Amino acid sequence: MSTQGKKILLRGARQLVTLQGPSGPRRGVQMRELGIIADGALLIQDGVIVQVGASRRLENLAEARDAIELSADGRVVVPGFVDPHVHPVCGPPLVAAYEMRLAGQPEAEIERLTGASGTTRNWLAQASRQRMELTGRRAIREFVRHGTTTLEARGGLVGDPKLELRLLRAFQALQQRPLDVVPVFQTGPVPQGTSPQTYAEELIQRVLPEIKRRRLAELVDVSLGPGQLDLQLVEPVLESAKRLGFGLKLTVDGWLEPEVVELATRWGVVAVEGVEALSPRSAAQLAGAPAIVTLLPGVSFHLLKRPYPPARELIDYGVPVALSTGFSAHRSPTCSMPAIIALACHEMHMTPAEALTAATINAACALGVAHRVGSLQSGKQADLLMLNISDYREIPYHFGMNLVAMVMKRGQVLYPRLEAL
């Protein structure tokens, strides 16, 4: 039975984790405040939440009498996961490189022997747009099965503007099939044979205006680091993107310098990503800035990086933190946000409540979509998960298990029924 466009009463949740609260990102102790309702219920109309509360109260509402009833049977219900850093189309698994990494080979030697980055570049160059779309749909199926209901889609792996534009057109075809897909243009490595200055000028003069004209992306993520644009060239690209009306992100290569925090603050960057280490000065600066720091523990896990990103330090300073799978075939080949939550708790010393906040409402803020997703409250989309557990703290406890019993997107049950895909 389809639930699309119907009135639905979802009742009997042992824990209804609403995350109701401030409209902006949660910081510090706010990240532990989940707004849990025992024996909770939701009334949904036309894919939008209209009432949230205890089951007994909602069952007695006049407007609930003709609703389709869905029983949570004592399970946990949480907002759908939001994944704010995803490469859904990224080429084949690089298993030879992975095996060499496990054997202790340094990254430079792995690249020399396997040509891993060239493999990705060649695959993308040869793939038709139809093949890109098919690859993206397959990835989305896995995201749905693991509870993600909104995700970002970006390229940025090869730095070729023509390839990046083709990827963005493929992402357009993935929109609402069946998830909300937020397209992001990420600047990539400076193309071979091109100077960084020339690459920055091409982005400013041709690429960004074309993306805006074709409405191919909502945000622009400018990458900073070795082989990418340097600090002096990043600023004019950010200025151009902001002038065109894009939301801004900034990706760093590991260490976060105070100068980069100042840059992010100056240009109103919504999220800083790829942070693996920072000084106390940078953490203190971020605490007073609007930017969210999106952490990618899956990248650290797959690339065998130690230590993991400094989540505990950031949260204790009052910096809002989001989590992402960082999905890509060669850096973080997982679609499972529950696995990322487990890594965040085990390796980055986040509490289960903080990790769940980081994977829902804070992740939604990092994509600029928190007005419609990321928490369960009146007026927001009915994007939610029913989990085969009785306490939300079991999400990281059961490492590697898929606990998702049901996925709902805009009031439509997608999983276990995947025909819509």
N, C-alpha and C positions, 0 to 999 in steps of 0.2 A: 504494500500500500504506500503510495506516494504521500509525503507530507508537504510538498511544495505548495505554497499559497494558502495553506490551511491554518486554522487556529489550533495551537498545540499546548497542552499542559504537560510539562515534564515534571514529575513529582517523585518524592521518595528518595532523594539523594542523601546519603548518610552525612556527607559534607558537600555543600554547594559552595565552592570557592569562588566568590564573586569578584574579588579585587576592586570592589567599589572604593572610591576615594578621590583624591585630587585628579584634575584633568591632565596634569603634566606628569613627567617621570617621577618615580618614587626614589627617594634618597635615604641613606642611613637607616634608621630604625623603621622608616616607612616601608622599606622593602620586606619587612617581616609581618606587615599588617595585611592579611589576606581577605578580611571580610567574610569569614566562614559562617554559613547558616546551617545549623544541624537540621536534618530532615527538611532540606530545602526544596524549593520548586521554582519553576519559571513558567510564565504565560507568554506565549509567542504568537504574534499575528502577522501574517504576510512576511515572514522572515525576520521580523524585528521583535526584540524583547519589549513587552509592555508592562510586565509586573515581575517583581522578584521578592521572594519571602518564604516563610514557612509553608510547608505543604498544606497543613490544616487551614491556614488562612486563605490561600489561593484556591483550594478546592471549593470553598464556600462562596467565592465570588460569582456574581450573576453571569459575568461575561465568560466564565470558564465552563459553564454547563454544557455547551455544545462543542467543546474542544476535543480534539483527538488526544487521548491520554497515552503518555509514554512513561513507564515506570523505570526509575533508576535502580530499583530493587536493592537499596542500601549501598550502592556504589558511590564513588567520588565523581563529581562533575566539576570541570574546570573550564576556563576559557580556552578556545582553540589556540594552539601555539602560533606565534608569529616569528618567522625566520628572516632576519634583516640583512643577510649577506650570503647570497646563493649564486653559484654559477651552474644553472640547470643544463646548459649545453656546453660541454667542455672536452669532448673527445673520449678516447678509450682509457681503461685502467692502465696505469704504468707499472705493471707487476714486476718487471725486471728491475726497475729502479727501487721499488719497495723491498725486494729481496736483498739487493745490495745494501740498502740502508739498514736492514735488520742485521746484516753481517758486519756492520760498523764502518762501511765506506763513507768518506766525507762527501758532502753534497757536490763539491766541484768535480770530484772524480766520477761520481754517478752521472752528472750531466755530460762529462767528456765521453764516457763510455756508452751511454744510452741515447744521448740527444733527446732527453725527455721533453724539453720545451719545444724542440722542433717537431716532435711527434704531435703534440697538441696543435701547433700552428698549422702543420700540413693537413691534419684532419679537418680543422675548421675551414681551411682554404678550399678543400675539395668537396665539402658537404654542401648539398643543395639546401635551399631554405626549407623544403619539405622534409628533408632528413633532419634538419635542426629542430623543426617543430615536433617530429616524431620522437626524437631523443628527449626533448623537453617534456612531452606528455608522459613518457615512461617514467621520468624522474618524479613528476608530479604525482603519479600513482603511488609511489613509495612514500612521498611526503604525506599524502592523505592517510595512508595506512598507519603512519606513526603519529598522527594527530596534528599536523600543521594545516592551518586553514587560510593563512595569508603568508605569502613569501615574496621576497625580492628576486629579481632576475637581472643579472649583470654579466658582462663579458670581462674585458680588461686583462685578458691573459696574454695577448700577443701584440697589442699596440698598433695594429693595422686598422686605420679608420674605416676602410671599405668593409673589412670583415666585421668590425664592431657595428656598423650601420645595418649590415645584413642580419646580425644577431638580434638587434633591437626590433627589426621588422618581424623576425620569428617570435620574439617574446609577445608582440602584439596579438598574435594568433592564439597564444596560450591564455590570454586574459579571460577570467571567469569560466574556464573550462577544466574544472569547475571552481577553482580557487581565485581569490584576488591576487593578481600578480602585479607587483609594483616595479616597472622597468627603471633601471638605473644605468646611466652611461658612466663607465669607469675608464679613466685614462690608463694606458698600459705602459709597458716598456717602450722606451724610445726605439723606433724601428731602425734596423740595421741600415747604415748608409745615410742616416738622417741625423742632423745635430739636434740636441735638446731644444735650442732656440727655434729652429725651423719647425719642429714638432709642436711646440707651444703656439707658434704663430698660426699653424694650420688648424689647430684646435679652436683658436679664438676667431679666426677669420672665416673658416669654412665649416668645420665639423659641428661645433655647438649651434650656430645659426640654423644649419640644416636639420639637426635633431629637433630644435624648437619648432621650426616651420612644419615639420612632419608630425609633430607631437609624439615622438618616439620614446621619450623618457620624461620622468617627473623630477628626478634628482640627478645630480652630477657628483661623482666621487673622484677626487683628484688624488692620484697616488704619488707619494713622496718617498724617495730612497734611492739606493744604488741602481743604476740602469733606468731609473724613472726620472721624473722632473725634479730639479733641486728646489730649495726653498725660494730662491729669487724668481724662478719661473712659475712656481705654483700660484703665487699671489695674483698675477695678471689673469691666469686661467680662472681662478675663483671669482675674480672681479667680473670677468666677462660672463661667466655662468650666472652669477647673481643678477647682473644687469638684464639678462634674458629672462629672468623669472624662475630659474631652477632652484629647488632646494639643494643644499650643499652638504657633502660628506667629505671626509679626509681620511685616507688610508696611509698609515706609516709602516715602515719596515722594521718592526721590533721596538727599538728604543724611542721613547717619546721625549723630545727636547722641549724645554720651556719656551723656546722661540716658536715652536709649532703650536703649542697651546695658545700663545698670544695671537698667532695667525688665525687659528680656529675661532677664537673669541671675537676678533676684529671683524670677521666676515660672517658671523652668525651661523657657523657650521652646526648642523643638527646632530651629527655623530662623528666620532673619531674611532677608526677601526684598525685592527692589526697591532694593537699595543701589546707588547710582551714584557716591557720593563719601563720604569720611569723613576725619576727622583722625587723625594718628598716635596721639593719646590713645585714640580709639575703637578703632583697630586693636589696640592693646596690651591694652585691656580685653577685647576679643573673644578674644584668644589664650588668656586664662585662663577663658573661659566655655565651657559645653557647646554653645552654639548653633552651627549650621552656617550659613554665609552662602550663600544660593542666588542666583546671578547670572544675568541675563537678557540676554545680548548680542544676541539677536534683536530685542528691543524697541529697543535703541539703534540697530541697523541700520535697522529699518523706520521709526522716528520720526526718523532722521537726527540722533541725539544724539551729541555729542562732549563730553568724551572718553568712552570706554567704561568700564564698571565696573572698579574697581581690583584686579583679580585678583592681579597680581604682588605688590602691597603686602600684601594680605591673606595670601597664602601665605607670603611671607617673614617675616611676623610670627608665623606658626604657627597661623593661623586656618583651620579646615577649610572648604573651598569646594565647593559643588555647582553643577552647570550644569542649566539647563532651557531648553526652547524658549520658555516663556512664551506658548504658543500662544493666540492669539485673533485674530478676523477683523480687528480694527482696530489692534492693537498689535504683533503678531508672527505673521503668517499663515504659519507653517511648522511642519510636523510632523517635520522632519528633524534629529535629534540630530547626525548627522555634519556638517551645515552649521553647527550651533552649536559643535561642537568646532573646526571650521576658523576660525570667527570668534574663538573664545577664544584660539587660537594666534596668529592674524594680528593681532588688534586688542587683545588683553588680555595678550599676551606669556606665555601659559601654554605649557609644553612639551606635546607630544602625550601623554606619560604622565600628566601632571597633569590634562589635559583628559579623558582616558579615565577616570581615577579619579573625577573630579568628575561624570561622566555615568553612573556605575555604582554603586559601593559608597557613595560619599558622598551621591549622590542618594537611594539607598535609606535611608541613615541619616536624611536630611531628611524622609522620609515614615514613619519608624518601622517599616520592613519589612526591614531589613538582616539579620534573623535567617533570612530565607527567600530573598532575592534579592540581586543586586548583585555576587556573586562566584561563581566555579566551584569549589565544594568540597563534600566529603561532607556529606550531610544537607540540602543546599539544593535548591530546585527546579531542574530542568533547563531553565533559561531562558537561551538562548544564541543567538549569531549566527555564521554562517559568512560571511566576507567575501572578495570576489574580489581579494585582495591577498596579498602574501607577507611584509609587514612592517606592524605596527600603525601605524607613523608615516605610512603612506600615507593614513590616514583623513582628516586635514586637508589633506594634499598635493593630493589629487584633489578640489578644491573644486567643489561643485555636482553631483558624480556620486553616484548611488546604487550603492554597492559591495556591497550586501547580496545574497548568494547564497541564504541560507537563514535562516529564523527558526524557532526551536523554543521552545515554551512548555509547561512541565511535561511534557516528553518528546514533545509532539505537534508535528509539523511544520506550521506555519501558512502559511509562504511559502517557495516560490512557489505552494503550494496554499492558496487562500483560500476554499475551499468552506465552511469552518466559520463564516465571517462572513455 
